[in-house]
């Protein structure tokens, strides 16, 4: 997994998270999420940033007027030299990234056992889609599944924002 921390032209930071590399046409890791919570931005700037994040980690492609596709640096896509892009590899932590945010403290040992057999992309998907799951439960007024079931039954693969 890759994590890009964007800082510079605004207060705070934007975190861009990419998954694992695939093969063939999908060789570059796919975008998992854009986290704007630590950035102080108005709605217009947030949309601007989200619309310019490449959907795959790798050489950035940008379509110019007339349909020509060119390879450009991220700074050119974002339109400023004032931004700093810091790339880092990450490993998700069970306790900090999943257990505490999930907030339903039951069957921790079984849940941790399930976490350990998951692949890194599955862990990333479980973490990045957790907030959509929690919003869905709030909308529906239903209770949370045991965290073990969330992982074991792959609840994180559902598109809760569109249910």
C-alpha positions as CSV (number, residue, x, y, z in Angstrom):
1,X,0.0,0.0,0.0
2,X,1.0,3.6,-0.6
3,X,0.1,6.7,1.3
4,X,0.6,10.1,-0.1
5,X,0.6,13.0,2.3
6,X,-0.2,16.4,0.6
7,X,0.7,19.5,2.5
8,X,1.8,23.1,1.7
9,X,-0.7,25.5,0.1
10,X,-3.4,25.0,2.8
11,X,-3.6,24.4,6.5
12,X,-3.4,20.7,7.6
13,X,-2.9,17.8,5.2
14,X,-4.7,15.6,2.7
15,X,-4.0,11.8,2.8
16,X,-4.3,9.8,-0.4
17,X,-4.3,6.0,0.1
18,X,-3.6,3.5,-2.7
19,X,-4.0,-0.3,-2.5
20,X,-1.7,-3.1,-3.7
21,X,-0.4,-3.3,-7.3
22,X,-2.1,-5.7,-9.7
23,X,-0.9,-7.2,-13.0
24,X,-1.3,-6.3,-16.6
25,X,-3.5,-3.2,-17.2
26,X,-4.1,-3.0,-13.5
27,X,-0.3,-2.9,-12.6
28,X,-0.6,0.4,-10.8
29,X,-2.2,0.3,-7.4
30,X,-5.8,1.6,-7.3
31,X,-7.0,4.6,-5.3
32,X,-8.7,3.5,-2.0
33,X,-9.5,6.9,-0.4
34,X,-8.9,10.6,-0.1
35,X,-9.0,11.7,3.5
36,X,-9.7,15.4,3.8
37,X,-10.4,15.5,7.6
38,X,-7.1,17.0,8.5
39,X,-7.2,19.8,5.9
40,X,-8.8,23.2,6.4
41,X,-10.5,23.7,3.1
42,X,-13.8,25.1,1.8
43,X,-16.1,22.8,-0.2
44,X,-14.9,24.2,-3.6
45,X,-11.2,23.4,-2.7
46,X,-12.2,19.9,-1.5
47,X,-13.9,19.2,-4.8
48,X,-10.9,20.6,-6.7
49,X,-8.5,18.3,-4.9
50,X,-10.7,15.2,-5.1
51,X,-11.2,15.7,-8.9
52,X,-7.4,15.8,-9.4
53,X,-6.3,12.7,-7.5
54,X,-5.2,10.0,-10.0
55,X,-7.3,6.8,-9.7
56,X,-4.1,4.7,-9.9
57,X,-0.7,5.3,-8.2
58,X,1.9,5.6,-10.9
59,X,2.7,7.9,-13.8
60,X,-0.1,10.5,-13.8
61,X,-2.1,10.9,-17.0
62,X,-3.9,14.0,-17.8
63,X,-6.2,14.7,-20.8
64,X,-5.5,18.0,-22.4
65,X,-8.0,19.9,-24.5
66,X,-8.5,18.1,-27.8
67,X,-8.4,14.7,-26.1
68,X,-4.6,14.3,-26.1
69,X,-3.4,12.3,-23.0
70,X,-0.1,13.2,-21.6
71,X,2.0,12.1,-18.6
72,X,2.6,14.9,-16.1
73,X,3.9,15.3,-12.6
74,X,1.3,15.4,-9.8
75,X,2.1,19.1,-9.1
76,X,1.1,20.0,-12.7
77,X,-2.3,18.2,-12.3
78,X,-2.9,20.0,-9.0
79,X,-1.8,23.3,-10.6
80,X,0.7,24.5,-8.0
81,X,4.3,24.3,-7.0
82,X,3.3,25.1,-3.4
83,X,2.3,21.6,-2.5
84,X,4.6,19.0,-1.0
85,X,3.8,15.3,-1.8
86,X,5.3,12.9,0.7
87,X,5.1,9.2,-0.3
88,X,5.3,6.4,2.2
89,X,4.6,2.7,2.5
90,X,2.1,1.9,5.3
91,X,0.9,-1.1,7.3
92,X,-2.5,-0.9,8.9
93,X,-2.5,-1.4,12.6
94,X,-5.4,-3.6,14.0
95,X,-5.8,-1.7,17.2
96,X,-5.5,1.9,16.0
97,X,-7.0,1.6,12.5
98,X,-9.8,-1.0,13.0
99,X,-10.5,-2.0,16.6
100,X,-10.8,1.5,18.2
101,X,-12.8,3.1,15.3
102,X,-15.2,0.2,15.1
103,X,-16.1,0.8,18.7
104,X,-17.9,-2.5,19.5
105,X,-15.5,-4.2,21.8
106,X,-16.5,-7.9,21.6
107,X,-14.6,-11.0,20.7
108,X,-11.3,-9.2,20.2
109,X,-9.1,-12.4,20.0
110,X,-11.3,-14.0,17.3
111,X,-11.4,-10.7,15.5
112,X,-7.6,-10.3,15.6
113,X,-7.3,-13.9,14.3
114,X,-9.5,-13.0,11.3
115,X,-7.5,-9.8,10.8
116,X,-4.2,-11.7,10.6
117,X,-5.4,-14.0,7.7
118,X,-6.7,-11.1,5.7
119,X,-4.6,-9.7,2.8
120,X,-3.3,-6.1,3.0
121,X,-5.9,-4.9,0.4
122,X,-8.7,-6.6,2.3
123,X,-7.5,-4.8,5.5
124,X,-7.4,-1.5,3.7
125,X,-10.9,-2.0,2.3
126,X,-12.2,-3.0,5.8
127,X,-10.7,0.2,7.3
128,X,-11.5,2.7,4.5
129,X,-15.2,1.5,4.2
130,X,-15.8,1.4,8.0
131,X,-17.1,4.9,8.2
132,X,-19.6,4.3,5.3
133,X,-20.8,1.2,7.3
134,X,-21.2,3.2,10.5
135,X,-23.1,6.0,8.6
136,X,-25.4,3.3,7.1
137,X,-26.2,1.9,10.5
138,X,-27.0,5.3,11.8
139,X,-29.4,6.0,8.8
140,X,-31.1,2.6,9.3
141,X,-31.2,2.7,13.1
142,X,-29.8,-0.8,13.3
143,X,-27.2,-2.3,15.6
144,X,-23.6,-3.0,14.7
145,X,-22.4,-6.5,13.8
146,X,-19.7,-8.1,15.9
147,X,-16.4,-6.8,14.5
148,X,-15.4,-10.5,13.8
149,X,-18.5,-10.8,11.5
150,X,-17.7,-7.5,9.8
151,X,-14.4,-9.0,8.8
152,X,-15.2,-12.7,8.4
153,X,-18.4,-12.1,6.4
154,X,-16.7,-9.3,4.4
155,X,-19.4,-6.7,5.2
156,X,-16.8,-4.1,4.1
157,X,-17.4,-5.2,0.5
158,X,-20.9,-3.7,0.5
159,X,-21.4,-0.2,-1.0
160,X,-23.2,1.3,2.1
161,X,-23.3,4.8,0.7
162,X,-25.7,3.6,-2.0
163,X,-27.8,1.2,0.0
